[in-house]
Amino acid sequence: MPGTGLWRTKSVEQSISDTDEPDTKLRRNLSAWDLTVFGVAVMIGAGIFTLTAHTAGDVSGPSVALAFVLAGTACALAALCYAEFASTVPVAGSAYTFSYATFGEFLAWIIGWDLILEFAVAAAAVGKGWSVYLETVLRYMFGEDVTTTVQIGGVSADWGAMLLIVVLATILTLGTKLSSRFSLVITAIKVLIILFVIVLGITYISPDNYTPFIPPAAEGAAADGGVEQSLLSALVGSAGSTYGAFGLLAGASLVFFAFIGFDIVATTAEETRNPQRNVPRGILGSLAIVTVLYVATSLVVAGMVPYQQLSSDAEPEGRKTLATAFAVHDVDWAANVISIGALAGLTTVVMVLMLGLQRVLFAMSRDALLPRPLAKTGKHGTPVRMNILVGVAVAIGATFFEVGRLEEMVNVGTLFAFILVSAGVIVLRKKRPDLPRGFRVPMVPLLPILAIVACGWLMLNLTVLTWLRFIGWMVLGVVIYFAYSRRHSLLGKRENGATESPLPVDGADPTKTPDNP
């Protein structure tokens, strides 16, 4: 039986039934190939172009490749759980929807609020990074005076990021199939550039650069301490988490940002043809492709230059990128090619992050935990109002705010979602063994438990400051739930005796339903 109050659950059957509401119906036109493209499109971007060199220089040293393996393993375990859930509950909303069916409304709201943080901050941060690369490319073409920022009344406005968000919001409004085709073209370009980086970079590898593979832990000024060190190193009394074993673990938690995206594939389950088969293929296929590319790229970069030259403190000071390794060898033309590839790569990253954010908000609005009119779909089968809201919010964030140093805040939210989804597989197997599952996680409960342990371990290796920010965001979410969402919940109204069909989002007479005109 469904619970009551905070723990009332929305049945799988009800979740699937709600997808047929005419005013909030999404169009099913995505294939397994489309989903794989979405997954690769969002995962190959900020991580491979910026995090690889930065993590090697400032956190893990040459062992950054091993950090990618550790992060990829944790993601693979969680991906299996996502695949089972998405094939069982093919409804928009991903971890939010899955949690509603297993843990109840309150935890569903918490995870939905968490996903809003993940996708919104990531989209704004990557949009900002895209503008930086745009400025680099424009300067290469038109001279050093070109800039993508302007001053408006003493406020710095990033017109490059704003332009990107407006264009992508328009494409998403015109339909997810068009978005997939756009992603396919851009993704093909950046995959070719990454293969170019790997092949060309191999010729500059020096085996001496891999020694020591795990550098000794930094001491003194070089070591992060206080709220900047990982939670694990703070708990065990370590001096910091720069290099050494703690640096490797902290690196794995940091490069986890590069894998964010495969869970977005699950948010499109409601728009997928034969989701029981295609969603698991899209999730696992995209994750496998990018893991191989990440490990290969990190091995090449770490072998091209000593890790000390990739440090933010090395001359010239500043955060190093993939292009830095080629610039060290005076291969400037390759650095320019990489900048163009990064520009293309980050384009699809922002687009798919915005898509994931829209679908989570759409699912929460359809359940009336957020205002229901936002869930109304237009003639292209997309939630137009939600698309506009997301576009405006992300554009404001990317245009006017500094969003650096927030990758870890995105990571902690994502890992928390992964833990709940992994636990949810175990719970739903116990509660509803009768449900048809297009994909089944092998060795349950062992693999889901391993996923929980792996993700929890990565969370412990994020900084204390990240945890404090995350707790603050969650507290705000709890306040909003009790102030608005709990009172407006559609499931709560049904529980209290409202047996009619859900209210149409266009404000029509609630007594008139398709069966009772």
N, C-alpha and C positions, 0 to 999 in steps of 0.2 A: 504494500500500500504506500502511496506517496506520503511523505511527511507533511507537517504543517508548519506555518510560520517561516522561520529562517531556513528550515531544512526541507521545505516542500520541494519535491522533484517533479520535473516535467518529463512525462513518459516519452520513450523513443517514438512510439506511435503518434503521439500528439505533435512532437517536433516535426515529424515527416508530414503529418496532415497539414500543418500550418504552411508548408511550402506551396500548397495549392491555392492559397488565398489569391483571388484575381488581382487585387490592388498591390500585393507585395510579392508577386510571383517573379522569380528570376528565370531567365532563358537558359535551357540546357543545350549548349552547343560546343562544349570543350571535350577534347579527346585526351588520351594518355600522353600523346606527343605534345599537345598544348600545355599540359600540366608540367611535363618535364622541362619544357622551354621556360615556363614561369619560374620554376625552381632554380634552374641554372641561371636565369636572367637576374634573379635577386641575390643569389649567393656569390656569383662572380662579379665583384665590384669593389666596394670599399675595402674589404678584407685583403684581397690579393694585391691591390694596387698601393695600399697605404700601411696596413697592419703588419705585413710580412717583414719589411725592413725595420720598422719601428720596434716591433717585438724582439727581433734579433739584437738590435743595438742597445735597447734600454732595459730589457727584462730577462730574456732567456739565452742570448748568445746563439751559437750554431744549433743548439737543441730546439730551435723554433720549429724545425721539421717534426720532431717528436711531439712538441706541443700541439701541432695540427693533428697528429695521429690520435693523441689523447682526446682532444675536443671532438674529432670526427667519430671516435668510438662511442663517446657519450651520446652524440647526436644519432648515431645508428641505432642504438638501443631504444632511444626515445622515438625514433622514426618508425620502428616496428609497431610501437603502441599507437602512434598516430594513425598508421595505416589500418590497423584493426578498427579503431574507433570511426575513422572516416568512411570505411566500407560498411560499417554497421549503422551509423547515423549520418547519412549523406546530406547534411544540412549546413547552411552557412553559419559561421561563427567559430569553427574550430574548437579550441580548448574550452571556450565559454559554453558552447552548446553541449559538449561532452560532460562538462562538470555539472550542468543543470540536470542531466539525466542520471547522475550518479551521486553527487555530494549535496545537492540541494541548491536553492536559489541564492543564499547568501554567499557561498563559496563561488558559485557561478558568477555573481556580480563582481566579487573580488578578482577573479581571474580575468573577467572581461575588462575591468578597470586596469588591470595589470597589462593586458594586451594593448590597450589604448596607449599606455605609456611606451611600450616597446615599439609599436609601429610609428607613432607620431614623432617621437624623439629621433628615431632612426631615420625617418624620411626627411626631417628637417636637417639633421646632421649631415646626411649624405648629400642633400641638396646644396648645402653650404660647400661641401667638398667639391661638388660638380662645378660650382661657380669658380672655385680656385683654379681648377684645371682649364675652365673656359678662358679665364684671364691669361693663363700660360700660353694657350694656343693662339689667342688673339694677339698677344704680344709678339709671338713668333711670326705672325703674318703681317701685323701692322705697326710694330714698334713698341718700345717700352712705355709709352705714355698711356696705353690702353688700360682701363681698370673696370672691374665689374661692380664697383661700389660708388655711390654718390652720397653727398651730404644733404640732408633735408632738414632744415631747422635745427642743426646741431646734432641730428641723429644720422648714423651711418645706415644706409639702405643698400642691400645687395640686390641689384636689379637682375643679375644673372640667375640667382636662385629663384626669384619671383617669376621670371620668364619661363623657366623650366617647369615649375609647379602648375602654372596656368595652362601650358600646352598639354601636360600629362593629364590634368584633371579633365580637359576637353576630350582627349582620346578615351579615357575611361568611361566618360558619360556616353560615348557613342557605341559602347558595347565591349564585352570582354573578348569576343572573337577578334575584333579589330586590334585590341590590346595585345593579344597573343601573336598576331601576325607582325605587328610592330616590334614586339620583343624578339621574335625569331630572327629578323634581319639584324638588329643591333647585337643580339647575343652571338650570332655567327661571326660578326666582326671582332668582338672582343675575345672570343675563344681563339681565333686565328692569331691575334696579337699575343696572347698568352703563350701559345705554342711557339711563336716567333721568339719570345723572350727566353723560353726554355732552351730552344735549339741554339740561339746565338750565345746565351749566357754560358752554356756548357764549355764553349771554347775559351772562356776566361777563368775557369775554375782552377784554384790552387788547393791541393789536398791539405796544405799546412793551415789553411783557414778553418778547417774543421777541428783543430786541436787548440785548447781542450773543447770537446763537444759540449760538455756542461761546465761552463766557467766557474771558478770558485766564487762563493758568495761575496758580494761587495760589502765593504765595511766603511764606517765613518760617513763622510759627506755623501758618498755615492749611494748609500743605502737609504731606501725610503723608510720612514718611521712614522709613529703617531697614526693619525687617521688615513695616511697615504699608504700604509703597509697593508698586506692582505689580512683578513680576519683570522685566518689560520695561524699566520706567523705571530700575530698579536696574542692569540690564545696560548700558544706554546712558548711565548717569550723570546722569539727569534728577533734578531736585530733588524730584519727587513726582508724584502722579497725581490731583491735585484740580483739576478744570476743565482747560481747554486740550485739545489733541489727545489727550494721555495720559488725561485725565479722560473724554473721550468713549469711548475704547477700554476703559478700566476700567469705565465705566458699562455698556457692552455685555456685558462679562464678568459684571457683577453682575446685570443684569436677565435674564441667561440663566436664572437661578433660576426666573423666571416661566414659562419654557417647559418646565421639567422635567415630564414627564408623558406626552408623546406616545409615548415609548419604553415606557411601562407598557402601552400598548395591545398592543405586541408580546408582552408576557408572557402575554396571554390567548389567544394564537393557538390553543392546544390546546383551548380551550373554545368555539371559534367555529365556527359552521356555514359551510361553504365558505370556509375561511380564505384560500385563494389569491386570492379576489376581495374578501372583506370586510375583511381586515386592512389591506391598502393603502388602501382607502377610508376606514377609520376613522382611520388615522394621518394621512394627508394632509388629510382633511376637517377634523379637529379642529384641526390646526395652522393651517390657513388661517383658520378662524373666529377663533381667539384672537389671531392676529397683527393682524388688522384692528382688533379691539377694543382691543388694547394701544396701538397707534399712535394711534388716535383719542383714547383716554383721556389719554395722556401729552401730546398736543398741547393738549388742553383744560386740564389741570392747569397746565402750564407757561405757558399764556396767561392764566390767572386771577389769578396773583399773581407778583410778582418772585421769581426763584429764591432770592434771599438770604433771603426770609421762610420758605422751606422748609428752610433749613439747620438742623441739629441745635443749632447755637449761637444761633439766633434765639430771641427771647422768645415763648412760654415755652420754655426749653431742653428738649431731648429729641427723639427721632426722630419726624419728621412723617409723617402718613399722608394718604390721599386726603381724609379728612374735614377735614383742616387747611385746605385751599384754600377750602372753603365756610365754615368757622368764621371765616376772615379777613374774609369779606364779611358776617358776622353772620347767615348762613343756618343757624342751629343745627339747625332741624328737618331740613334736608337731611343734616347731619352725622349725626344720629341714624338716619336712614333708611339711610345708608351703613354705619353700624355694624351694623345688623341684617343688611344684605346681606352684609357681611364675615363675620358669624357663620354665615350659611347657606353662604357660599362656602367657607370654610375647613373646614366639616364634610365636604364631599365630597372636598376635597383630601386630608385625612388618611385617609379611607376608601380612596381609590384608591392612595395611597402604601403603605398597609398591604397592599392586595391585591397590588401589585407585589412587595413584600418577601416575602410568603408564597410567591408563585409561583417566585421565584428560589431561595429556600431549599428549596422542594419539589423543584425540578429537581436541585439539588445533592444532596439527600438520596436521591432516586431513583437517582442515580449512585453513591451510597455515599461521596461525598466528605464528607458529613455523615452522622450516624447514620440508617440507612434506616428504622427504625420511624417516624420523623417524617413520612414520605411517605405513610403509610396514609390513604386517603380513607374518609369516612363515608357514611351513607345519603343525604346531600344532594349527594354528588359533590364534596365539598371536603375538603382535608387538615385534619381537625379538630385533630389534635395540633399541627400547625404553626401553625394559626390561634391556638390558645391560647398557644403559646410567643411568637409575635410580639406578641399582645395584651399579655401580661405584660411583655415587654421594653420595648415602646414606652411602656406605661403608667408603668413605673418611671422611664424617662428623662424623660418629660414631667411627671411628678408631683414628682420630687425633685431634678432637676438643672436648672441654668441652661443653656439651649441657644442663647443669643443668639450673634451673630457667627459662626455656623457655616454660613451660606448659601453662602459661598465654598467651604468644604470639600466641600459637596454638589456644587457646580458643577465643581470640578476632577475629581471622580470620574466625573461624568456625561460630561464632555468626553472623558475618557480612554476611556470605553466607546464613545462615538461614533466616535472615531478607529479603534478596533479593528474595529468593525462596518463602517466604510467601507472599510478595507483588506481586510476579509474578503470583501467582494463581488468585489474584483479577484482574490483568491486562489481563491475557489470557482469563478469563471468559468473560470479556467485549469485547475483540478484536476478539476472536474466539469461540463464544458459540456453533458453529456447530461441533467442534471436538469431536470425540468419546472418552469418558473417562472411563477407566476400574474401576476407583475409584474416587469418588467425595467427597471433604471435605464438611461436613455438616455446615450449618449456615454461609455461605459466605455472606458478608465479615467479620462477627464478629470473627470467630475463627482465620483466618489469621491475623487480626488486633491484637488479643490477643497474637498471636505468636510473632508478631513484637514488641509489648510492652514488653513482657517477656524477649525476647532476648536482646532488647535494655537496659532493666534494669540490666541484668546480665553484659552487656558490661560496664555500668557505674561503676560497682563494681570491675572492674579490675584495676590494679595499673596505676598510671600516667606514670611510666617508660614503662609499656607494651604498652600504647597508643603511646608514642613517638617512640618506635621501630617499631610498626605497621605502623605508618605514614611514617617513613623512607623507609620501604619495599614497600609501595604503590607508593611513589615518584619514586623509581627505576623502578617499573613496568610501570609507565606512560612514562618514558624516553624510555624504550625498545619498547613500543607500537608505539610511533611516529617515532622512529629510524628504526624499522624493520617491525613490524607486520602490520601496516596500509598499507604500500606499497606493501606487498606480499599477502594480504588477498585474498583468492579465491573468496569470495563473492564480494569483490570490483572489481575484474577482470571481473566477470560475469556482474556486474552492468555497467561496462564500455564497454560492447558489446562483451565479449568473450563468445560465445554461445556453444562452443564445450564442451565435457565432461571434467571433471577435469583431470589434468595432471596425468598420471600414475606415481607412486612413483619410478619406476625403471628406469626412464629416456627414455622411449620409445617415438616414434614419436607421438607428440600431435595431429596430424591430423588423426591418426588411432585409432578409437574407436571400441567397440564391435559391433556397428551397421554400422560402416564404415571401414572395414578392409583394 
